[in-house]
Amino acid sequence: MIKGNEIMTDNVQKNNQLSKFLSSLGRERKIPPLDKWSPSNITPFDVVIQDNGDWYHDGIKMTRQSLVDLFASVLWAQVSDGQKRHFLKTPTDNYEICVVDTPLFISGVDKVVVQNDEWIVFQTTNGDDIILDDKSLYFKEFTKDGLSEYRPYIDTRFNLTARINRNAFYHLVALGELVCENQQTVLLLQSGGKTHRVYYPDDLAS
């Protein structure tokens, strides 16, 4: 137990920081109005989102899904000097975290009918729904340990990007139509009365 002027260890400081962060959020699962918050403090926070979607705090994998979902509800990104920085945002602080690839991951995709229009809806591993409206859907090259591959992504709220997992993308292809336009493979998707095009990289199309 810390007494008087005793210097706290790094672990105690991090746990206190985590407790402060959680208490500022409450426990209800929802997306708060992050765009209306203007915190002035930027605080480094030892959270890492790996490229497989696992979350780590203080080097330890976070296994409580409810806690991961809570953190994901306050994810925020902004671009500074050409680099995207990720935060867990509260009304008073931006807690800067490390994201290896993307902070959100698509695990499911389906079509729903709203007011006679069919929409493609993506489901994240955190329970969010992302509607394919004017959002960009594209392939991007990802490199790790000297190996590169093209992965499908979709842009979503607050400058965040979500990666579409392999099985979800197979389902997405089944919902659309693969065509060849100007000698390039294109996935055509119908959502909200609009046609969306996903252009395949040459390496994938060959």
C-alpha positions as CSV (number, residue, x, y, z in Angstrom):
1,M,0.0,0.0,0.0
2,I,1.3,3.5,-0.9
3,K,1.8,5.7,2.1
4,G,2.9,9.3,2.5
5,N,5.6,10.3,0.1
6,E,6.4,6.8,-1.0
7,I,7.1,6.7,-4.8
8,M,4.5,4.7,-6.7
9,T,5.7,2.0,-9.0
10,D,4.9,2.1,-12.7
11,N,2.3,-0.6,-12.4
12,V,0.4,1.3,-9.6
13,Q,0.5,4.4,-11.7
14,K,-0.8,2.6,-14.7
15,N,-3.6,0.9,-12.7
16,N,-4.6,4.3,-11.3
17,Q,-4.6,5.7,-14.7
18,L,-6.8,2.9,-16.0
19,S,-9.2,3.3,-13.0
20,K,-9.5,7.0,-13.7
21,F,-10.2,6.4,-17.3
22,L,-12.9,3.8,-16.6
23,S,-14.6,6.0,-14.0
24,S,-14.7,8.8,-16.5
25,L,-16.6,6.6,-19.0
26,G,-19.2,4.7,-17.0
27,R,-20.1,1.2,-17.9
28,E,-22.8,1.7,-20.6
29,R,-21.9,0.3,-24.0
30,K,-22.4,3.1,-26.6
31,I,-20.5,5.5,-28.8
32,P,-20.2,8.8,-26.9
33,P,-20.2,12.2,-28.7
34,L,-16.4,12.2,-29.0
35,D,-16.5,15.0,-31.6
36,K,-18.0,17.3,-29.0
37,W,-15.2,16.7,-26.5
38,S,-12.1,18.9,-26.6
39,P,-9.6,17.5,-24.1
40,S,-6.4,19.5,-23.7
41,N,-4.3,16.8,-22.2
42,I,-2.5,14.0,-24.2
43,T,-1.4,11.2,-21.9
44,P,0.6,8.1,-23.1
45,F,-1.3,5.0,-22.3
46,D,0.2,1.5,-22.4
47,V,-2.4,-0.1,-24.7
48,V,-1.5,-1.9,-27.9
49,I,-4.0,-3.2,-30.5
50,Q,-2.2,-5.9,-32.4
51,D,-2.8,-6.6,-36.1
52,N,-4.9,-9.7,-35.2
53,G,-7.3,-7.6,-33.1
54,D,-6.0,-8.6,-29.7
55,W,-5.7,-5.8,-27.1
56,Y,-2.8,-5.6,-24.6
57,H,-2.5,-3.4,-21.6
58,D,0.9,-3.2,-19.8
59,G,2.0,-6.1,-21.9
60,I,-0.8,-8.4,-20.8
61,K,-3.6,-9.5,-23.2
62,M,-7.0,-8.1,-22.2
63,T,-9.4,-11.0,-22.0
64,R,-12.5,-9.3,-20.7
65,Q,-14.5,-8.6,-23.9
66,S,-16.7,-6.1,-22.0
67,L,-13.6,-4.0,-21.2
68,V,-12.3,-4.1,-24.7
69,D,-15.7,-3.1,-26.1
70,L,-15.7,-0.2,-23.6
71,F,-12.3,1.0,-24.8
72,A,-13.3,0.6,-28.4
73,S,-16.3,2.9,-27.9
74,V,-14.0,5.8,-27.3
75,L,-11.5,5.2,-30.0
76,W,-10.4,8.4,-31.8
77,A,-7.9,9.1,-34.6
78,Q,-6.4,12.2,-35.9
79,V,-3.7,12.9,-38.5
80,S,-0.6,14.9,-37.5
81,D,2.3,15.5,-39.8
82,G,1.1,12.8,-42.2
83,Q,0.9,10.2,-39.4
84,K,-2.3,8.8,-38.0
85,R,-2.4,8.8,-34.2
86,H,-4.9,6.8,-32.1
87,F,-6.4,7.7,-28.8
88,L,-8.9,6.6,-26.2
89,K,-10.8,9.9,-25.8
90,T,-12.5,11.3,-22.7
91,P,-13.8,14.8,-22.0
92,T,-10.6,15.7,-20.2
93,D,-7.8,13.5,-21.7
94,N,-6.6,12.0,-25.0
95,Y,-5.0,8.7,-24.0
96,E,-2.6,7.9,-26.8
97,I,-2.3,4.2,-27.7
98,C,-0.4,2.1,-30.2
99,V,-2.3,0.5,-33.2
100,V,-0.3,-2.0,-35.3
101,D,-2.7,-2.1,-38.2
102,T,-6.3,-0.9,-37.5
103,P,-8.2,-0.4,-34.3
104,L,-11.4,-2.0,-35.5
105,F,-12.1,-5.3,-37.2
106,I,-15.0,-6.5,-39.3
107,S,-16.2,-10.0,-38.4
108,G,-19.5,-10.1,-40.2
109,V,-21.4,-8.6,-43.1
110,D,-25.1,-8.8,-44.1
111,K,-27.8,-7.0,-46.1
112,V,-30.7,-5.3,-44.4
113,V,-33.7,-3.5,-45.8
114,V,-34.5,0.0,-44.5
115,Q,-37.4,1.9,-46.0
116,N,-37.4,-0.3,-49.1
117,D,-33.6,0.2,-49.7
118,E,-31.1,-2.6,-49.3
119,W,-28.0,-1.7,-47.3
120,I,-24.8,-3.6,-46.7
121,V,-24.0,-3.6,-43.0
122,F,-20.7,-4.6,-41.4
123,Q,-20.4,-5.9,-37.8
124,T,-17.3,-5.3,-35.8
125,T,-15.9,-7.6,-33.2
126,N,-16.9,-4.9,-30.6
127,G,-20.6,-5.1,-31.6
128,D,-20.7,-2.0,-33.8
129,D,-22.7,-1.7,-37.0
130,I,-21.0,0.1,-40.0
131,I,-23.3,0.9,-42.9
132,L,-21.9,1.0,-46.4
133,D,-23.0,4.5,-47.5
134,D,-20.4,7.0,-48.6
135,K,-17.6,5.3,-46.8
136,S,-14.5,4.3,-48.7
137,L,-13.9,0.5,-49.1
138,Y,-10.5,-0.4,-50.5
139,F,-7.4,-2.7,-50.4
140,K,-4.2,-1.5,-48.8
141,E,-0.8,-3.1,-48.5
142,F,0.2,-4.2,-45.0
143,T,3.8,-5.2,-44.2
144,K,5.0,-7.1,-41.1
145,D,8.3,-8.9,-40.5
146,G,9.3,-8.2,-44.1
147,L,6.2,-9.9,-45.5
148,S,3.6,-7.9,-47.4
149,E,-0.1,-8.6,-48.2
150,Y,-3.1,-6.7,-49.4
151,R,-5.9,-6.4,-47.0
152,P,-9.5,-5.0,-47.4
153,Y,-10.4,-2.0,-45.2
154,I,-13.4,0.4,-44.7
155,D,-13.2,3.9,-43.3
156,T,-15.6,4.6,-40.4
157,R,-16.3,7.0,-37.6
158,F,-13.9,9.6,-36.3
159,N,-11.1,9.0,-38.8
160,L,-10.9,5.3,-37.8
161,T,-10.4,2.4,-40.2
162,A,-11.7,-1.1,-39.8
163,R,-10.1,-4.2,-41.4
164,I,-12.4,-6.7,-43.0
165,N,-11.5,-10.2,-41.8
166,R,-11.1,-12.9,-44.4
167,N,-14.4,-14.8,-43.8
168,A,-16.3,-11.6,-43.8
169,F,-14.8,-10.5,-47.1
170,Y,-15.7,-13.8,-48.7
171,H,-19.3,-13.2,-47.6
172,L,-19.0,-9.6,-49.0
173,V,-17.9,-11.0,-52.4
174,A,-20.9,-13.3,-52.4
175,L,-23.2,-10.3,-51.9
176,G,-21.6,-8.5,-54.8
177,E,-20.5,-9.1,-58.4
178,L,-16.9,-9.5,-59.7
179,V,-16.4,-7.8,-63.0
180,C,-13.5,-6.7,-65.2
181,E,-13.3,-2.9,-66.0
182,N,-10.4,-1.6,-68.1
183,Q,-8.5,-4.9,-67.5
184,Q,-8.9,-4.5,-63.7
185,T,-10.9,-6.8,-61.4
186,V,-13.6,-4.8,-59.6
187,L,-16.1,-5.9,-56.9
188,L,-19.5,-4.2,-57.4
189,L,-21.6,-3.8,-54.4
190,Q,-25.2,-2.4,-54.1
191,S,-26.0,-0.5,-51.0
192,G,-28.5,2.3,-50.3
193,G,-29.4,2.5,-54.0
194,K,-25.8,3.2,-55.0
195,T,-23.1,1.1,-56.7
196,H,-19.9,0.9,-54.8
197,R,-16.7,-0.3,-56.5
198,V,-13.8,-2.1,-54.8
199,Y,-10.7,-2.2,-57.0
200,Y,-8.5,-5.3,-56.6
201,P,-4.8,-4.8,-56.6
202,D,-3.1,-6.5,-59.6
203,D,-1.3,-9.0,-57.4
204,L,-4.6,-10.2,-56.0
205,A,-6.4,-10.3,-59.3
206,S,-3.8,-12.3,-61.1
